[in-house]
Amino acid sequence: MNTQNEIKRFHLQVATKLEALQDVLQWFEGLISPYLSKTIGWQCEVALTEAFTNAVRHAHHNLPTSTPIDLEVELGDNFLEMRVWDHGKSFDLKAVLQANEKNITSLDQEGGRGLQFIKNLTDELQYLTVPNYRNCLVIRKKYSSSV
Protein backbone atom coordinates (compact mmCIF):
# COMPACT_ATOMS: atom_id res chain seq x y z
CA MET A 1 0.00 0.00 0.00
CA ASN A 2 1.45 3.36 -1.03
CA THR A 3 1.13 5.93 1.76
CA GLN A 4 3.34 8.57 0.11
CA ASN A 5 1.71 12.01 0.08
CA GLU A 6 -1.28 10.72 2.01
CA ILE A 7 -2.95 13.45 4.07
CA LYS A 8 -5.19 12.58 6.98
CA ARG A 9 -7.83 15.20 7.84
CA PHE A 10 -9.71 15.58 11.11
CA HIS A 11 -12.31 18.05 12.41
CA LEU A 12 -13.76 18.89 15.81
CA GLN A 13 -16.28 21.56 16.76
CA VAL A 14 -16.62 22.74 20.35
CA ALA A 15 -18.45 25.50 22.18
CA THR A 16 -16.70 28.64 23.37
CA LYS A 17 -15.78 27.37 26.82
CA LEU A 18 -12.36 26.94 28.38
CA GLU A 19 -13.65 23.67 29.83
CA ALA A 20 -13.75 22.28 26.28
CA LEU A 21 -9.94 22.33 26.23
CA GLN A 22 -9.85 18.90 27.91
CA ASP A 23 -11.95 17.43 25.05
CA VAL A 24 -9.80 19.22 22.48
CA LEU A 25 -6.58 17.82 23.93
CA GLN A 26 -7.95 14.27 24.25
CA TRP A 27 -9.06 14.40 20.62
CA PHE A 28 -5.73 15.84 19.47
CA GLU A 29 -3.56 13.40 21.42
CA GLY A 30 -5.50 10.49 19.95
CA LEU A 31 -4.84 11.78 16.45
CA ILE A 32 -1.15 12.50 16.70
CA SER A 33 0.22 9.86 19.07
CA PRO A 34 0.73 7.21 16.37
CA TYR A 35 2.51 9.66 14.05
CA LEU A 36 4.63 12.17 15.98
CA SER A 37 7.49 11.95 18.43
CA LYS A 38 6.72 13.03 21.98
CA THR A 39 8.70 16.25 21.54
CA ILE A 40 6.98 17.30 18.31
CA GLY A 41 3.62 16.21 19.71
CA TRP A 42 4.16 18.28 22.86
CA GLN A 43 5.12 21.36 20.82
CA CYS A 44 2.01 21.02 18.68
CA GLU A 45 -0.17 20.43 21.73
CA VAL A 46 1.10 23.60 23.41
CA ALA A 47 0.51 25.56 20.20
CA LEU A 48 -3.03 24.20 19.89
CA THR A 49 -3.75 24.93 23.56
CA GLU A 50 -2.63 28.54 23.12
CA ALA A 51 -4.60 28.96 19.90
CA PHE A 52 -7.79 27.51 21.39
CA THR A 53 -7.62 29.49 24.62
CA ASN A 54 -6.91 32.68 22.63
CA ALA A 55 -10.04 32.05 20.55
CA VAL A 56 -12.12 31.61 23.72
CA ARG A 57 -10.60 34.48 25.71
CA HIS A 58 -10.07 37.05 22.98
CA ALA A 59 -11.92 36.32 19.74
CA HIS A 60 -15.12 35.14 21.42
CA HIS A 61 -15.00 37.10 24.68
CA ASN A 62 -18.26 38.97 23.89
CA LEU A 63 -19.99 36.10 22.09
CA PRO A 64 -22.37 33.47 23.51
CA THR A 65 -20.73 30.26 24.75
CA SER A 66 -22.74 28.40 22.11
CA THR A 67 -20.64 30.09 19.39
CA PRO A 68 -18.65 27.26 17.82
CA ILE A 69 -14.91 27.02 17.47
CA ASP A 70 -13.86 24.69 14.69
CA LEU A 71 -10.58 22.81 14.88
CA GLU A 72 -9.04 21.11 11.88
CA VAL A 73 -5.92 18.98 11.76
CA GLU A 74 -4.12 17.73 8.67
CA LEU A 75 -1.36 15.16 9.03
CA GLY A 76 0.88 14.80 6.01
CA ASP A 77 4.01 12.76 5.46
CA ASN A 78 6.23 15.47 6.91
CA PHE A 79 3.96 18.16 8.36
CA LEU A 80 1.10 18.75 10.72
CA GLU A 81 -1.24 21.66 10.08
CA MET A 82 -3.73 22.91 12.65
CA ARG A 83 -6.46 25.43 11.92
CA VAL A 84 -8.49 27.15 14.62
CA TRP A 85 -11.60 28.89 13.25
CA ASP A 86 -13.33 31.64 15.21
CA HIS A 87 -16.09 34.23 14.73
CA GLY A 88 -14.43 37.18 16.47
CA LYS A 89 -13.07 40.46 15.22
CA SER A 90 -10.03 40.09 13.00
CA PHE A 91 -6.62 41.45 13.96
CA ASP A 92 -3.20 42.07 12.42
CA LEU A 93 -1.09 39.06 13.42
CA LYS A 94 2.20 40.62 12.35
CA ALA A 95 1.55 43.80 14.36
CA VAL A 96 0.53 41.83 17.46
CA LEU A 97 3.64 39.64 17.25
CA GLN A 98 5.88 42.69 16.86
CA ALA A 99 4.23 44.43 19.83
CA ASN A 100 4.54 41.28 21.94
CA GLU A 101 8.24 40.91 21.10
CA LYS A 102 8.86 44.36 22.53
CA ASN A 103 6.82 43.68 25.69
CA ILE A 104 7.83 40.08 26.40
CA THR A 105 10.86 40.96 28.51
CA SER A 106 8.93 40.82 31.78
CA LEU A 107 8.15 37.36 33.11
CA ASP A 108 5.70 39.00 35.53
CA GLN A 109 3.46 40.02 32.64
CA GLU A 110 0.38 37.85 32.40
CA GLY A 111 -1.04 37.15 28.97
CA GLY A 112 0.21 38.29 25.60
CA ARG A 113 2.66 35.46 25.14
CA GLY A 114 0.44 32.84 23.51
CA LEU A 115 0.99 33.87 19.91
CA GLN A 116 4.72 34.22 20.57
CA PHE A 117 4.81 30.67 22.00
CA ILE A 118 2.99 29.38 18.94
CA LYS A 119 5.38 31.18 16.60
CA ASN A 120 8.44 29.87 18.44
CA LEU A 121 7.21 26.27 18.66
CA THR A 122 6.10 25.88 15.05
CA ASP A 123 7.40 26.55 11.55
CA GLU A 124 4.63 28.63 10.00
CA LEU A 125 1.94 30.83 11.49
CA GLN A 126 -0.64 32.84 9.60
CA TYR A 127 -4.00 34.43 10.25
CA LEU A 128 -6.72 34.51 7.61
CA THR A 129 -9.97 36.43 7.55
CA VAL A 130 -12.66 34.95 5.33
CA PRO A 131 -16.23 35.99 4.44
CA ASN A 132 -19.06 35.42 6.92
CA TYR A 133 -17.04 36.89 9.80
CA ARG A 134 -14.79 33.90 10.23
CA ASN A 135 -11.10 33.94 10.98
CA CYS A 136 -8.57 31.15 10.93
CA LEU A 137 -5.27 30.81 12.72
CA VAL A 138 -3.19 28.42 10.64
CA ILE A 139 -0.30 26.68 12.38
CA ARG A 140 2.13 24.37 10.60
CA LYS A 141 4.83 22.16 12.08
CA LYS A 142 7.25 20.17 9.93
CA TYR A 143 8.62 16.86 11.13
CA SER A 144 10.52 13.88 9.85
CA SER A 145 8.33 11.05 8.60
CA SER A 146 10.72 8.52 10.09
CA VAL A 147 9.17 8.88 13.56
DAZI-V845189 format. One record per backbone hydrogen bond with DSSP energy under -1.0 kcal/mol. NH is the residue of the N-H (numbers start at 1). CO is the residue of the C=O. Records with the same first field share a line. If there is no record, write none. Layout:
NH: CO ; CO
This chain:
6: 3
8: 75
10: 73
12: 71
14: 69
16: 65
17: 15
20: 17
21: 18
24: 20
25: 21
26: 22
27: 23
28: 24
29: 25
30: 26
31: 27
32: 28
33: 29
35: 32
36: 32
41: 37
42: 38
43: 39
44: 40
45: 41
46: 42
47: 43
48: 44
49: 45
50: 46
51: 47
52: 48
53: 49
54: 50
55: 51
56: 52
57: 53
58: 54
59: 54
60: 55
63: 60
67: 64
69: 14
70: 85
71: 12
72: 83
73: 10
74: 81
75: 8
76: 79
80: 141
81: 74
82: 139
83: 72
84: 137
85: 70
86: 135
96: 92
97: 93
98: 94
99: 95
100: 96
101: 97
102: 98
103: 99
117: 113
118: 114
119: 115
120: 116
121: 117
122: 118
123: 140
124: 140
126: 138
128: 136
130: 134
134: 130
135: 86
136: 128
137: 84
138: 126
139: 82
140: 124
141: 80
143: 78
